[in-house]
Every structure is written in structure tokens, then in C-alpha cells.
Amino acid sequence: MRLHPALLSPLLLAVAGCGAVPDSRAPKRVSTEAGMPTISQMRPEAVQCQTELGRTGSNFAPLPDKYYGAGCSALNAVKLDGIGGDNGQFMVTNLGPLACPAANTLASWARFGVDRAARQIMGSPLRRLETMGSYSCRNVAGTGRLSAHARAEAVDVSAFVLADGRRISVKDGWSASPKEREFLRTVHQSACKRFGTVLGPDYNAAHHDHLHLEFGGNSYCR
């Protein structure tokens, strides 16, 4: 069962001790799926993060913590299907588990970085973010170090679909018309202000078709 953000936010606030009075009619579980924790079993940071994500108007479902072995895990993760914007929601495709802090950062970037740039530069609002996924148990290419994808803390964004039907892909648009180039570089720079690591086509050939957006405390933008 997916809990609507309007119900999720006040419930989480109440449990987090933010001063709200719990509604006795409110559901006591976030989900009825097997393995899902009750609200009282959730870590405080997870409660707070999901409360913040609910306030964005995004459509998401909390996921149980998973340890996959080999150092790979998806903790405090959500399944994010829609991101709240100024005038409705943007769809998000192909996302698996995504750590809640990364989901919050993605939601902020989509609304304030991508949608507003789309309207200003392309003359049409954003309707859909297309991704190549989030969680994947793998190393950083060419190294023995686990990727942020192995912690569900990264998203690879491949294209942006606008309300007028235009699809601007990183692969084709990076060197396309001046407007598309301006738009993609603007959203790239906007991502650099929010994510710890952002890698695009100018970084290396492996990123010719997507923007790698990684949550974290680093500051690396290429």
C-alpha cells in the first residue's frame, strides 16, 4: 500500500516528536508489505527525512532496509515515482531503491534546478525525468572501490521530457542546438550545487549519455 504524502507527513511528524497530536484513526504502519518496519521502529533520521520528502509533494513508498552482501546495501531507502513541482508532479522512470537523503536532493534539483530552467530556456515545463537507475551493486569503473550506487546514494539521469513533448537526452543534446546545450549545462551546474559528485559527458566517455548524481559531502563537478 502506498501512503499518500498528505497522510505520511503528519504521521511522521507526530512520531518524530514535533509537537503534533497523533490522530487515533491514522494508520500505524507505513506499509502492509512483509518486512516493513512500523513507524515506531524507524530510526529518527529516517522519520525526519521521509517527513521532509513528504512535504515536497513527492510520491514515494518507504522500503525496508536491505543488506545484499559484498558491502552493498539500501538503507533508509524509498521508491520514488513522482516529484512535487511548482505546478503538479514530475514523473520519474526506472528508479529502484534510493536512499531518502538522495531522494530529497533529487526532488529539490528537479523542481528548482530542472523545471525552472526548462521553462526559462526551453519555454516548456518539465514533465518527466528519465533515469538509468539508482541502486546497483558495483564498483567505480576501473577501481576496487564500491560505487555510491552500491549504497543507493546515486542516480544516473539520461533525459528530460517536457510538457510540449520534446525529449532532451544527455547523449544527443549535449552537443546539439544552442538551447539544448544551454539547458543541459544549466541543469548540470545546478546539480553541482546540491549533490556531492556530479559527472557528465565532459568527464569521460562512460558518462556520454547521462549525468551521474551522487549524494555526499564531497564537492566534485565535471
Order of alpha helices (4+ residues) and beta strands (2+ residues): alpha-alpha-beta-beta-beta-beta-beta-beta-alpha-beta-beta-beta-alpha-alpha-beta-beta-beta
